[in-house]
Amino acid sequence: MNNAARGHSSATLYEAAKLPCACDPGMKPAWRGAKVAGPAFTVRGVGGDNLALHHAVLKAPAGSVLVVDMQGAEHGHWGEILAAAAQHRGIAGLVIDGGVRDSDEMAQMDFPVFSRSVTVVGTAKDYAGDFSSPVRVGGLTVRSGDLVVGDSDGVVVLPKDAVESVLDKADERVADEQRFLIEISTGKTTLEIYSL
């Protein structure tokens, strides 16, 4: 996890944000242990066609997370070759509302991918993509520049103009939780801690 999210987890950011910022639970890491954090670079493609992703790898700035609307299509839109090309260009990871393949190879490369499905089904290469519009991924509307954070608990997307305040609240939340853990170790109950 890079510094874009100050190391905070998706769960901590969700709780700190008090916003509807969580992708639906169908968006999962394509391999165990995948983690990503960075500004979104949005891609609207057509399900079953991955030409937009080939273009996106060339257009996205280093450090960004490709956030791709493929309408949930169960095709292997992305795999080892695109992951290698993206990694070479410094792209931080991929969140795709659609399918991917080569999950074991991407795990070995340590290229983080979050997807709707993992499938071997191939794709066409006809539609070059739209890189200038908001996209719908995991039930959320995502705009380029929004902060995307994914880990084993899920994916959250923070609106660009809320990022700094949410990160500050997340810092406070983590400090509180560290204090709670110390109190638990000295015998205090969660009922006492939370005044339940």
DRENBAVEX-602141 format. One record per residue (C-alpha): x, y, z; residue in one letter. Coordinates in steps of 0.5 Angstrom, whole numbers, plus 500, padded with zeros to 3 digits. Example, Ala and Ser with C-alpha at 12.3 -4.5 7.8 and 13.67 -1.06 7.14 Angstrom:
2
<site><u>525</u><v>491</v><w>516</w><type>A</type></site>
<site><u>527</u><v>498</v><w>514</w><type>S</type></site>
//
This chain:
196
<site><u>500</u><v>500</v><w>500</w><type>M</type></site>
<site><u>503</u><v>507</v><w>498</w><type>N</type></site>
<site><u>503</u><v>513</v><w>501</w><type>N</type></site>
<site><u>497</u><v>516</v><w>497</w><type>A</type></site>
<site><u>492</u><v>513</v><w>503</w><type>A</type></site>
<site><u>497</u><v>514</v><w>509</w><type>R</type></site>
<site><u>497</u><v>507</v><w>509</w><type>G</type></site>
<site><u>490</u><v>506</v><w>512</w><type>H</type></site>
<site><u>486</u><v>500</v><w>510</w><type>S</type></site>
<site><u>479</u><v>500</v><w>506</w><type>S</type></site>
<site><u>475</u><v>499</v><w>513</w><type>A</type></site>
<site><u>479</u><v>505</v><w>516</w><type>T</type></site>
<site><u>477</u><v>509</v><w>511</w><type>L</type></site>
<site><u>470</u><v>507</v><w>510</w><type>Y</type></site>
<site><u>469</u><v>508</v><w>517</w><type>E</type></site>
<site><u>472</u><v>515</v><w>517</w><type>A</type></site>
<site><u>469</u><v>518</v><w>511</w><type>A</type></site>
<site><u>462</u><v>517</v><w>513</w><type>K</type></site>
<site><u>460</u><v>517</v><w>506</w><type>L</type></site>
<site><u>457</u><v>511</v><w>501</w><type>P</type></site>
<site><u>464</u><v>510</v><w>498</w><type>C</type></site>
<site><u>465</u><v>502</v><w>499</w><type>A</type></site>
<site><u>464</u><v>498</v><w>492</w><type>C</type></site>
<site><u>459</u><v>492</v><w>493</w><type>D</type></site>
<site><u>462</u><v>486</v><w>496</w><type>P</type></site>
<site><u>463</u><v>483</v><w>489</w><type>G</type></site>
<site><u>469</u><v>487</v><w>487</w><type>M</type></site>
<site><u>474</u><v>482</v><w>490</w><type>K</type></site>
<site><u>482</u><v>482</v><w>490</w><type>P</type></site>
<site><u>484</u><v>477</v><w>484</w><type>A</type></site>
<site><u>489</u><v>474</v><w>488</w><type>W</type></site>
<site><u>490</u><v>474</v><w>496</w><type>R</type></site>
<site><u>494</u><v>479</v><w>499</w><type>G</type></site>
<site><u>493</u><v>484</v><w>493</w><type>A</type></site>
<site><u>493</u><v>492</v><w>496</w><type>K</type></site>
<site><u>493</u><v>498</v><w>492</w><type>V</type></site>
<site><u>492</u><v>506</v><w>493</w><type>A</type></site>
<site><u>492</u><v>511</v><w>488</w><type>G</type></site>
<site><u>488</u><v>516</v><w>484</w><type>P</type></site>
<site><u>483</u><v>513</v><w>479</w><type>A</type></site>
<site><u>484</u><v>514</v><w>472</w><type>F</type></site>
<site><u>478</u><v>512</v><w>469</w><type>T</type></site>
<site><u>476</u><v>508</v><w>463</w><type>V</type></site>
<site><u>470</u><v>506</v><w>460</w><type>R</type></site>
<site><u>470</u><v>500</v><w>455</w><type>G</type></site>
<site><u>465</u><v>495</v><w>453</w><type>V</type></site>
<site><u>464</u><v>488</v><w>456</w><type>G</type></site>
<site><u>468</u><v>483</v><w>452</w><type>G</type></site>
<site><u>473</u><v>488</v><w>449</w><type>D</type></site>
<site><u>479</u><v>490</v><w>452</w><type>N</type></site>
<site><u>482</u><v>495</v><w>447</w><type>L</type></site>
<site><u>481</u><v>500</v><w>451</w><type>A</type></site>
<site><u>485</u><v>497</v><w>456</w><type>L</type></site>
<site><u>491</u><v>497</v><w>452</w><type>H</type></site>
<site><u>490</u><v>504</v><w>450</w><type>H</type></site>
<site><u>489</u><v>506</v><w>458</w><type>A</type></site>
<site><u>496</u><v>503</v><w>460</w><type>V</type></site>
<site><u>499</u><v>508</v><w>455</w><type>L</type></site>
<site><u>495</u><v>514</v><w>457</w><type>K</type></site>
<site><u>495</u><v>513</v><w>465</w><type>A</type></site>
<site><u>500</u><v>517</v><w>469</w><type>P</type></site>
<site><u>505</u><v>513</v><w>473</w><type>A</type></site>
<site><u>502</u><v>512</v><w>480</w><type>G</type></site>
<site><u>495</u><v>512</v><w>478</w><type>S</type></site>
<site><u>490</u><v>506</v><w>479</w><type>V</type></site>
<site><u>486</u><v>504</v><w>473</w><type>L</type></site>
<site><u>478</u><v>504</v><w>474</w><type>V</type></site>
<site><u>475</u><v>500</v><w>469</w><type>V</type></site>
<site><u>467</u><v>500</v><w>467</w><type>D</type></site>
<site><u>466</u><v>493</v><w>463</w><type>M</type></site>
<site><u>459</u><v>493</v><w>465</w><type>Q</type></site>
<site><u>461</u><v>486</v><w>470</w><type>G</type></site>
<site><u>462</u><v>482</v><w>463</w><type>A</type></site>
<site><u>465</u><v>475</v><w>465</w><type>E</type></site>
<site><u>471</u><v>476</v><w>460</w><type>H</type></site>
<site><u>478</u><v>476</v><w>462</w><type>G</type></site>
<site><u>479</u><v>483</v><w>460</w><type>H</type></site>
<site><u>486</u><v>483</v><w>463</w><type>W</type></site>
<site><u>492</u><v>478</v><w>464</w><type>G</type></site>
<site><u>499</u><v>477</v><w>465</w><type>E</type></site>
<site><u>501</u><v>481</v><w>459</w><type>I</type></site>
<site><u>497</u><v>488</v><w>460</w><type>L</type></site>
<site><u>499</u><v>487</v><w>468</w><type>A</type></site>
<site><u>507</u><v>487</v><w>466</w><type>A</type></site>
<site><u>506</u><v>493</v><w>461</w><type>A</type></site>
<site><u>502</u><v>497</v><w>466</w><type>A</type></site>
<site><u>507</u><v>495</v><w>471</w><type>Q</type></site>
<site><u>513</u><v>497</v><w>467</w><type>H</type></site>
<site><u>509</u><v>504</v><w>466</w><type>R</type></site>
<site><u>509</u><v>505</v><w>474</w><type>G</type></site>
<site><u>501</u><v>504</v><w>474</w><type>I</type></site>
<site><u>499</u><v>502</v><w>481</w><type>A</type></site>
<site><u>494</u><v>497</v><w>480</w><type>G</type></site>
<site><u>487</u><v>495</v><w>477</w><type>L</type></site>
<site><u>480</u><v>496</v><w>479</w><type>V</type></site>
<site><u>475</u><v>493</v><w>474</w><type>I</type></site>
<site><u>468</u><v>492</v><w>474</w><type>D</type></site>
<site><u>469</u><v>485</v><w>469</w><type>G</type></site>
<site><u>473</u><v>479</v><w>469</w><type>G</type></site>
<site><u>480</u><v>478</v><w>469</w><type>V</type></site>
<site><u>485</u><v>472</v><w>468</w><type>R</type></site>
<site><u>492</u><v>470</v><w>470</w><type>D</type></site>
<site><u>491</u><v>471</v><w>477</w><type>S</type></site>
<site><u>497</u><v>467</v><w>479</w><type>D</type></site>
<site><u>502</u><v>470</v><w>475</w><type>E</type></site>
<site><u>499</u><v>477</v><w>477</w><type>M</type></site>
<site><u>500</u><v>475</v><w>484</w><type>A</type></site>
<site><u>508</u><v>473</v><w>482</w><type>Q</type></site>
<site><u>509</u><v>480</v><w>479</w><type>M</type></site>
<site><u>505</u><v>483</v><w>485</w><type>D</type></site>
<site><u>501</u><v>487</v><w>481</w><type>F</type></site>
<site><u>494</u><v>489</v><w>485</w><type>P</type></site>
<site><u>488</u><v>487</v><w>481</w><type>V</type></site>
<site><u>481</u><v>487</v><w>484</w><type>F</type></site>
<site><u>475</u><v>485</v><w>479</w><type>S</type></site>
<site><u>468</u><v>482</v><w>479</w><type>R</type></site>
<site><u>470</u><v>475</v><w>476</w><type>S</type></site>
<site><u>476</u><v>471</v><w>474</w><type>V</type></site>
<site><u>475</u><v>467</v><w>468</w><type>T</type></site>
<site><u>479</u><v>465</v><w>462</w><type>V</type></site>
<site><u>474</u><v>467</v><w>457</w><type>V</type></site>
<site><u>477</u><v>471</v><w>451</w><type>G</type></site>
<site><u>476</u><v>478</v><w>448</w><type>T</type></site>
<site><u>475</u><v>482</v><w>442</w><type>A</type></site>
<site><u>479</u><v>488</v><w>441</w><type>K</type></site>
<site><u>475</u><v>493</v><w>437</w><type>D</type></site>
<site><u>473</u><v>499</v><w>442</w><type>Y</type></site>
<site><u>478</u><v>504</v><w>444</w><type>A</type></site>
<site><u>475</u><v>507</v><w>450</w><type>G</type></site>
<site><u>473</u><v>513</v><w>453</w><type>D</type></site>
<site><u>478</u><v>516</v><w>458</w><type>F</type></site>
<site><u>474</u><v>523</v><w>460</w><type>S</type></site>
<site><u>468</u><v>521</v><w>463</w><type>S</type></site>
<site><u>466</u><v>518</v><w>470</w><type>P</type></site>
<site><u>465</u><v>511</v><w>470</w><type>V</type></site>
<site><u>460</u><v>506</v><w>474</w><type>R</type></site>
<site><u>464</u><v>501</v><w>478</w><type>V</type></site>
<site><u>462</u><v>496</v><w>484</w><type>G</type></site>
<site><u>456</u><v>501</v><w>484</w><type>G</type></site>
<site><u>459</u><v>507</v><w>485</w><type>L</type></site>
<site><u>461</u><v>513</v><w>480</w><type>T</type></site>
<site><u>468</u><v>514</v><w>480</w><type>V</type></site>
<site><u>472</u><v>520</v><w>477</w><type>R</type></site>
<site><u>479</u><v>521</v><w>475</w><type>S</type></site>
<site><u>483</u><v>523</v><w>481</w><type>G</type></site>
<site><u>478</u><v>520</v><w>486</w><type>D</type></site>
<site><u>482</u><v>516</v><w>491</w><type>L</type></site>
<site><u>482</u><v>508</v><w>490</w><type>V</type></site>
<site><u>484</u><v>504</v><w>496</w><type>V</type></site>
<site><u>483</u><v>496</v><w>495</w><type>G</type></site>
<site><u>485</u><v>490</v><w>500</w><type>D</type></site>
<site><u>483</u><v>484</v><w>503</w><type>S</type></site>
<site><u>476</u><v>487</v><w>506</w><type>D</type></site>
<site><u>474</u><v>491</v><w>499</w><type>G</type></site>
<site><u>475</u><v>497</v><w>495</w><type>V</type></site>
<site><u>473</u><v>504</v><w>497</w><type>V</type></site>
<site><u>473</u><v>510</v><w>493</w><type>V</type></site>
<site><u>474</u><v>517</v><w>496</w><type>L</type></site>
<site><u>472</u><v>523</v><w>492</w><type>P</type></site>
<site><u>478</u><v>528</v><w>490</w><type>K</type></site>
<site><u>475</u><v>534</v><w>494</w><type>D</type></site>
<site><u>474</u><v>529</v><w>501</w><type>A</type></site>
<site><u>481</u><v>526</v><w>501</w><type>V</type></site>
<site><u>485</u><v>530</v><w>506</w><type>E</type></site>
<site><u>479</u><v>531</v><w>511</w><type>S</type></site>
<site><u>478</u><v>523</v><w>511</w><type>V</type></site>
<site><u>485</u><v>521</v><w>511</w><type>L</type></site>
<site><u>486</u><v>526</v><w>517</w><type>D</type></site>
<site><u>480</u><v>523</v><w>521</w><type>K</type></site>
<site><u>483</u><v>516</v><w>519</w><type>A</type></site>
<site><u>489</u><v>518</v><w>523</w><type>D</type></site>
<site><u>485</u><v>520</v><w>529</w><type>E</type></site>
<site><u>481</u><v>513</v><w>528</w><type>R</type></site>
<site><u>487</u><v>509</v><w>528</w><type>V</type></site>
<site><u>490</u><v>513</v><w>534</w><type>A</type></site>
<site><u>483</u><v>511</v><w>538</w><type>D</type></site>
<site><u>484</u><v>504</v><w>536</w><type>E</type></site>
<site><u>491</u><v>503</v><w>538</w><type>Q</type></site>
<site><u>488</u><v>506</v><w>545</w><type>R</type></site>
<site><u>483</u><v>501</v><w>545</w><type>F</type></site>
<site><u>487</u><v>495</v><w>544</w><type>L</type></site>
<site><u>492</u><v>498</v><w>550</w><type>I</type></site>
<site><u>485</u><v>498</v><w>554</w><type>E</type></site>
<site><u>483</u><v>491</v><w>552</w><type>I</type></site>
<site><u>490</u><v>488</v><w>554</w><type>S</type></site>
<site><u>489</u><v>491</v><w>561</w><type>T</type></site>
<site><u>482</u><v>488</v><w>562</w><type>G</type></site>
<site><u>477</u><v>493</v><w>560</w><type>K</type></site>
<site><u>471</u><v>490</v><w>556</w><type>T</type></site>
<site><u>469</u><v>493</v><w>549</w><type>T</type></site>
<site><u>462</u><v>494</v><w>553</w><type>L</type></site>
<site><u>466</u><v>499</v><w>557</w><type>E</type></site>
<site><u>470</u><v>502</v><w>552</w><type>I</type></site>
<site><u>464</u><v>504</v><w>547</w><type>Y</type></site>
<site><u>460</u><v>505</v><w>553</w><type>S</type></site>
<site><u>455</u><v>500</v><w>551</w><type>L</type></site>
//
